[in-house]
Amino acid sequence: MYYRFSGFTQRLVGATPAAAYSPQGLKPLAPTDYPHLIFGTSKPAPGLPAADPFLSKNKVPHLQKVFQKSDGLPVHLKLGYPDKLLYRTTMALTIGGTIYCLVALFIASQPKKQK
């Protein structure tokens, strides 16, 4: 006797040999036609102007020089003022949240006054 897994009842059920050897409706030796490559060409896509903003100059070599410069700054502060602002805001929120939690714990641990 042949068995297959039933997706409906989540148990093994009796089956025909053909159903047992192609579980969950999979067909053996199905022919496959591969689609054509979409990004396999260096030509610009039709309908796009030649100077689209996302087709700008490669910035990777410049950024590699900036991040590899030995100036004593940590990596997360190397891009200047926006990085410093984000870092300081994160630190202020972290310290403020820690103080808030400690004060809340202190207040919660105080005994209730009886009236």
BELVEN-V840343 format. One record per backbone hydrogen bond with DSSP energy under -0.5 kcal/mol. CO is the residue of the C=O (numbers start at 1). NH is the residue of the N-H. E is the energy in kcal/mol with one decimal. If there is no record, write none. Layout:
CO:NH:E
CO:NH:E
//
This chain:
2:15:-2.3
4:13:-2.8
5:7:-0.6
6:10:-1.8
11:6:-3.0
13:4:-2.2
15:2:-0.7
16:20:-2.3
17:21:-1.7
18:22:-0.5
22:25:-1.0
23:26:-2.0
27:30:-0.7
32:34:-0.6
45:48:-1.5
49:52:-0.6
52:55:-1.4
59:63:-2.3
60:64:-2.5
61:65:-1.9
62:66:-2.1
63:67:-2.6
64:68:-1.8
65:69:-0.8
66:69:-0.6
69:71:-1.4
74:77:-2.0
75:78:-1.3
77:80:-1.0
80:84:-2.0
81:85:-2.8
82:86:-2.3
83:87:-2.5
84:88:-2.7
85:89:-2.2
86:90:-2.2
87:91:-2.4
88:92:-2.5
89:93:-2.5
90:94:-2.3
91:95:-2.7
92:96:-2.7
93:97:-2.4
94:98:-2.0
95:99:-2.5
96:100:-2.4
97:101:-2.3
98:102:-2.4
99:103:-2.5
100:104:-2.5
101:105:-2.5
102:106:-2.3
103:107:-2.6
104:108:-2.2
105:109:-1.5
106:110:-0.6
107:110:-0.9
//
